[in-house]
Amino acid sequence: MGGAAMLLATVAQPAHAAEPDTSGVARQLQKTIASLKFGEVLDTEPPTSTQAARSASVDVDPEKKLAGRDRAPKLKAAALAAATQIHQQPNVDVTVLELDSKGRPVSSGTVVTSPTYKDGVIVPVDQNFHTTAVRYRHWDTNLWNTNNGQGDTDVVPGRENAPIDYMSPYPASTLKLLVGFGILQLVDNGTIKLDDTYAYQPTQASDLCGTATTDTVRNYFDRMITVSDNGSACAMIKLLNDKGAIDGLNQTFQDIGLETLQLKGTNPANGGNWTSGINMSSLDTAKLLALVNGVSGTAWTAPNGKAVTSDVLSASSREFFMKELGDQGWNNVLSTTNYCGYTYPTAGMPQRISQRWIGADGTVTVNNDPTDGKYQYPVQPCQDAAQVTFAHKTGLSENAVSDAGIVKSLPGKANRRYIITAFSNLGYRYIDPNRQEVQPSVNRTEKFAILGRTMDTYEAQR
C-alpha cells in the first residue's frame, strides 16, 4: 500500500465516518493501478509547448471534438515526434462495485491517483458505500498542468478537512449518463414520452451541438448513448432546460447521496457549454449504475436518512436504459472488442458486443461511419471467446477519457456481477510509448484495456 494510503489507516475518524476500505477488491484495484504505471504515457502537448497553452486556455474544451461522436482528430506527425513522457502522475479515478444476485452492492474498491497520490490511494467508504474523506475539486486543465494537479474549486461544500484532496477528472461524454437519467425521470413523471417528437431549435450557435433538428426523444436518446452523438445530447439537455428539470435533477443526486454527480452550467439556449461545472466521481457513478441495473429492496441509506431504491426510475425506464447501454458502439476503453484481430491495442475486458454494429463481413462499423468507425478485422473470434456483457458508456476529449458500465457473466462462464467506472485526464493528448498506427486510430492509452481485463480476471476468480 502506498504511503498516502497507509496514512489514511491511522487517521482518527469520528463515529460513523468512512473507514479505509480494506476489501479484497480495493487492494486488488490499488495493486493493479500501481502496476500499470500511468505516469509513463507520452504527452503530445507538453506544458511548455504552444499547443498546450492553447488547449489549456479553457478548462475543458469539448467543442474541439469533431461534432457528433467520441472520436479525436488524427494526431499530426509533428505532435507525435515531439511527444515526451508526461511530466507528472495523471489523475485516475476508478471504482469496482461488487453486487450480489439481487443487484445489491456488497463490497467495493475506489482508488485515485494524482501528482500527490502517485501510488494510488484507497478511498475510505462507510457501510453505505459513501465517503466524506475526499475533498473533490472541479477539473481545471491549466491547474493540473501548472499547480501540481491541485484544484481550487470544491465540488461538495464542507470537505475542507477531508484527508484526501483530489481534482476530479472531467467525465467527457460519460456525462450523458446523467442526461439519460434526467430524461427518463421526465418520462416516468409523465412530462414527456419517449415517442414524443422534439424540435431542437437552438437560439445560439454551437460547434459542439450543431444546427436545428427534429426527431423523437427515443431516437435522440439512442444516438446520445450508443454512438455518443453530441448533437443529440445537446438536444436532450436543452429539453431538460425547457422543462425546468435541471435543478431538480441535480437535487435528486444530492437527495440519494450521490453529491458528486452534477450537471451544472449548461447553456439553456442550445444544451451546450459542457465545462467544469459538470462532475462525476467514479464511486457515485458506480452507485448510479447500480440503481439503473436494479436493486432488490434498499440499495443504501443516503446521508439525509433516506432509503434509496431503484424506484428512482421505473422498471420500464431502467430496462430501456440498460438496453441502450448494452448497444454501446464504442467498445475501446476498458474493453477493446471492436479492435479484435489487432495487435494494438491489447485485449481488454472479454466483452461480447452488440450485434447491431457487426456487418455481413464480420467487421464492426459504428454508426455507418467508414472513416472513423470502420474496423479492419472480423470480431467473431472475440465474440466466441467472450466471457461477459458490458452495458456501458465511454467518453473522450483532449484531456479526458472515461468508461463506466455494468458487467455480467455470459451463460456458462465464471460468475461475476460488478460495476466498473474509470475517469482520467489521459485523453487523446496522451499516447502509449508502444503506440501503433492503425485504422481507426487509437487515441487513448491501452492501459485502461489492461485495467479492464485484469479486474475482470480477478472478479471471475474470486
Residue pairs with C-beta under 8 A, 6 or more apart in sequence:
1 9
1 27
1 30
1 119
1 122
2 30
2 34
2 117
2 118
2 119
2 120
2 121
3 119
4 116
4 117
4 119
4 121
4 164
5 20
5 30
5 119
5 120
5 121
5 122
7 163
8 20
8 121
8 122
8 124
8 133
8 163
8 164
9 20
11 163
13 19
13 124
16 126
17 124
17 126
17 132
17 133
18 123
18 124
18 125
18 126
18 130
18 131
18 132
18 133
19 124
19 125
19 126
20 122
20 124
21 108
21 109
21 110
21 122
21 123
21 124
21 125
22 122
23 107
23 108
23 109
24 107
24 462
25 96
25 98
25 107
25 108
25 109
25 458
25 459
25 462
26 108
26 109
26 110
26 111
26 122
27 109
27 122
28 109
28 455
28 458
29 94
29 96
29 109
29 110
29 111
29 122
29 455
30 109
30 111
30 119
30 120
30 121
30 122
32 451
32 454
32 455
32 458
33 92
33 94
33 111
33 113
33 120
33 451
34 119
34 120
36 447
36 450
36 451
37 447
38 89
38 90
38 92
38 113
38 424
38 426
38 445
38 447
39 85
39 86
39 88
39 89
39 90
39 118
40 85
40 86
40 433
41 85
41 86
41 90
41 426
41 430
41 431
41 432
41 433
41 445
41 447
42 83
42 84
42 85
42 86
42 430
42 431
42 432
42 433
42 435
43 83
43 84
43 85
43 86
43 87
43 429
43 430
44 51
44 75
44 79
44 80
44 82
44 83
44 429
44 430
44 431
45 51
45 52
45 55
45 79
45 429
46 52
46 82
46 84
46 87
47 56
47 87
47 145
47 146
49 82
51 79
52 145
55 61
55 64
55 141
55 398
55 399
55 429
56 141
56 142
56 145
57 142
58 141
58 275
59 138
59 139
59 140
59 141
59 142
59 170
59 275
59 276
60 139
60 141
60 170
60 274
60 275
60 276
60 397
60 399
60 400
61 397
61 398
62 172
62 173
62 208
62 230
62 274
62 397
63 206
63 207
63 208
63 272
64 397
64 398
65 71
65 72
65 208
65 230
65 396
65 397
65 398
66 72
66 73
66 372
67 207
67 208
67 209
67 210
67 230
67 231
68 210
68 229
68 230
68 231
69 227
69 228
69 229
69 230
69 366
69 367
69 369
69 372
69 373
70 172
70 173
70 228
70 330
70 394
70 395
70 396
71 372
71 373
71 396
71 440
71 443
72 396
72 398
72 427
72 428
72 441
72 443
73 428
74 441
75 428
75 431
75 441
75 443
80 431
83 431
86 430
88 115
88 148
88 149
89 113
89 114
89 115
89 117
89 118
89 149
90 113
90 114
90 424
90 425
90 426
90 430
91 112
91 113
91 114
91 144
91 149
91 166
91 167
91 168
91 169
91 424
91 425
92 111
92 112
92 113
92 120
92 169
92 422
92 423
92 424
92 426
93 110
93 111
93 112
93 166
93 168
93 169
93 281
93 282
93 422
93 423
93 424
94 110
94 111
94 112
94 282
94 420
94 421
94 422
94 423
94 451
95 108
95 109
95 110
95 282
95 283
95 285
95 286
95 419
95 420
95 421
96 108
96 109
96 286
96 418
96 419
96 420
96 455
96 459
97 105
97 108
97 129
97 283
97 286
97 287
97 289
97 290
97 418
97 419
97 420
97 421
98 105
98 106
98 107
98 108
98 417
98 418
98 459
99 105
99 106
99 290
99 293
99 417
99 418
99 419
100 106
100 417
101 417
102 295
102 296
102 297
103 290
103 293
103 294
103 295
103 296
103 310
103 417
104 295
104 296
104 297
104 299
105 129
105 287
105 290
105 295
105 299
105 300
108 125
108 129
108 283
108 286
109 122
110 122
110 123
110 125
110 131
110 282
110 283
111 120
111 121
111 122
111 123
112 120
112 121
112 123
112 134
112 164
112 166
113 119
113 120
113 121
114 149
114 166
114 167
115 148
115 149
115 150
116 148
116 149
116 150
116 165
116 166
117 164
117 166
121 164
123 131
123 133
123 134
123 164
123 283
124 131
124 133
125 131
125 283
128 257
128 300
128 301
128 302
129 283
129 287
129 300
130 257
130 300
130 302
130 303
131 283
132 159
132 162
133 162
133 163
133 164
134 159
134 162
134 164
134 165
134 166
134 281
135 154
135 156
135 159
135 160
135 162
135 164
135 165
135 166
136 154
136 155
136 156
136 159
136 166
136 167
136 168
136 260
136 279
136 281
137 150
137 151
137 152
137 153
137 154
137 155
137 165
137 166
137 167
137 168
138 151
138 153
138 154
138 155
138 167
138 168
138 276
138 277
138 279
139 151
139 167
139 168
139 169
139 170
139 276
139 279
139 400
139 425
140 151
140 152
140 153
140 167
140 276
141 399
141 425
143 149
143 150
143 151
143 152
143 167
144 151
144 167
144 399
144 425
149 167
150 165
150 167
151 166
151 167
151 168
153 276
155 168
155 259
155 260
155 262
155 279
155 281
156 259
156 260
168 260
168 279
168 280
168 281
168 423
169 400
169 402
169 423
169 424
169 425
170 276
170 278
170 397
170 399
170 400
170 423
170 425
171 278
171 279
171 280
171 285
171 395
171 400
171 402
171 423
172 395
172 396
172 397
172 400
172 401
172 402
172 427
173 228
173 230
173 233
173 393
173 394
173 395
173 396
173 397
173 402
174 280
174 285
174 393
174 394
174 395
174 402
174 403
174 404
174 423
175 233
175 263
175 274
175 278
175 280
175 395
176 224
176 225
176 228
176 233
176 393
176 395
177 280
177 285
177 288
177 289
177 393
177 404
178 249
178 253
178 261
178 263
178 278
178 280
179 224
179 233
179 236
179 237
179 240
179 263
180 221
180 224
180 225
180 236
180 321
180 324
181 249
181 288
181 292
181 313
181 321
182 236
182 240
182 245
182 246
182 249
182 263
183 192
183 217
183 221
183 236
183 239
183 240
184 313
184 314
184 317
184 320
184 321
185 245
185 248
185 249
185 252
185 312
185 313
185 317
186 192
186 239
186 240
186 243
186 245
187 193
187 194
187 217
187 314
187 317
188 313
188 314
188 317
191 243
191 245
192 198
192 217
192 239
192 243
193 217
194 216
194 217
194 218
194 221
194 320
195 216
195 217
195 218
196 216
196 217
197 214
197 215
197 216
198 214
198 215
198 216
198 217
198 220
198 235
198 239
199 212
199 214
200 212
200 213
200 214
200 215
200 220
200 231
200 234
200 235
200 238
200 239
200 271
201 212
202 209
202 211
202 212
202 234
202 238
202 269
202 270
202 271
202 272
203 269
203 270
204 267
204 269
204 270
205 270
206 234
206 267
206 270
206 272
206 273
208 230
208 234
208 272
208 274
209 230
209 231
209 234
209 235
209 270
209 271
209 272
210 230
210 231
210 234
213 231
213 235
215 232
215 235
217 236
217 239
219 232
220 232
220 235
220 236
221 232
221 236
221 324
222 232
222 324
222 327
223 229
223 232
224 232
224 233
224 236
225 324
225 325
225 327
225 328
225 393
226 324
226 327
226 328
226 329
226 356
227 329
227 330
227 366
227 367
228 329
228 330
228 393
228 394
228 395
229 367
233 271
234 270
234 271
234 272
235 271
236 271
237 246
237 263
237 266
237 271
237 272
238 268
238 269
238 270
238 271
239 271
240 246
240 249
241 266
241 268
241 271
242 268
246 263
246 264
246 266
249 263
250 262
250 263
250 264
252 312
253 259
253 261
253 262
253 284
253 288
255 302
255 304
255 306
256 291
256 302
256 306
256 308
256 312
257 287
257 300
257 301
257 302
257 303
257 304
257 306
257 308
258 284
258 287
258 288
259 284
260 279
260 280
260 281
260 283
260 284
261 279
261 280
261 281
261 284
261 285
261 288
262 277
262 278
262 279
262 280
263 278
264 277
264 278
264 279
265 273
265 275
265 276
265 277
265 278
266 272
266 273
266 274
266 277
266 278
267 273
280 402
280 423
281 423
282 404
282 421
282 422
282 423
283 421
285 404
285 421
285 423
286 404
286 419
286 420
286 421
287 299
287 300
289 404
289 405
289 406
289 419
289 421
290 299
290 419
291 299
291 308
291 309
291 310
291 312
291 313
291 318
292 310
292 313
292 318
292 321
292 322
292 325
292 406
293 310
293 318
293 322
293 391
293 406
293 419
294 310
294 315
294 318
295 309
295 310
297 309
298 307
298 308
298 309
299 308
299 309
299 310
300 308
301 307
301 308
302 308
310 318
313 321
322 391
322 406
325 391
325 392
325 393
325 405
325 406
326 354
326 389
326 391
327 354
327 356
328 353
328 354
328 390
328 391
328 392
328 393
328 394
328 405
329 354
329 356
329 357
329 366
329 367
329 373
330 338
330 366
330 394
331 337
331 338
331 351
331 353
331 390
331 394
332 338
332 339
332 345
332 394
332 442
332 444
333 348
333 394
333 401
333 402
333 403
333 422
333 444
333 448
333 449
333 452
334 348
334 349
334 390
334 392
334 403
334 405
334 420
334 422
334 448
334 449
334 451
334 452
335 348
335 349
335 350
335 351
335 353
335 390
335 392
335 403
335 449
335 452
336 345
336 346
336 347
336 348
336 446
336 449
337 348
337 350
337 351
337 352
337 353
337 379
337 382
337 383
337 386
338 353
338 357
338 364
338 366
338 375
338 379
339 345
339 375
339 438
339 442
340 375
340 377
340 378
340 379
340 380
340 381
340 382
340 383
341 376
341 377
341 378
341 379
341 381
341 382
342 376
342 377
342 438
343 436
344 434
344 435
344 436
344 438
344 442
344 446
345 442
345 446
345 449
346 446
346 449
346 450
346 453
347 382
347 449
347 453
348 446
348 448
348 449
348 450
348 452
348 453
349 388
349 390
349 407
349 449
349 452
349 453
349 455
349 456
350 382
350 385
350 386
350 387
350 388
350 453
350 456
351 386
351 388
351 389
351 390
352 383
352 386
352 388
352 389
352 410
353 364
353 379
353 383
357 364
357 365
357 366
358 364
358 379
359 365
361 378
362 378
362 379
362 380
363 374
363 375
363 376
363 377
363 378
363 379
364 373
364 374
364 375
364 379
365 373
365 374
365 375
366 373
367 373
372 440
373 440
374 439
374 440
375 440
376 438
376 439
386 410
387 409
387 410
387 413
387 414
387 456
387 460
388 407
388 408
388 409
388 410
388 413
388 416
388 456
389 407
389 408
389 410
390 405
390 406
390 407
391 405
391 406
391 408
392 403
392 404
392 405
392 406
393 403
393 404
393 405
394 402
394 403
395 401
395 402
395 403
396 402
396 427
396 428
396 443
396 444
397 427
397 428
398 427
398 428
398 429
399 425
399 427
399 429
400 423
400 424
400 425
400 427
401 423
401 424
401 426
401 427
401 428
401 444
401 445
401 448
402 421
402 422
402 423
402 424
403 420
403 421
403 422
403 448
403 452
404 419
404 420
404 421
404 422
404 423
405 419
405 420
405 421
406 419
407 416
407 417
407 418
407 419
407 420
407 456
407 459
408 416
408 417
409 415
409 416
409 417
409 460
413 460
414 460
414 461
415 460
416 456
416 459
416 460
418 459
420 452
420 455
422 448
422 451
424 448
426 444
426 445
426 447
427 444
428 443
428 444
430 444
430 445
431 443
431 445
432 445
432 446
432 447
435 442
436 442
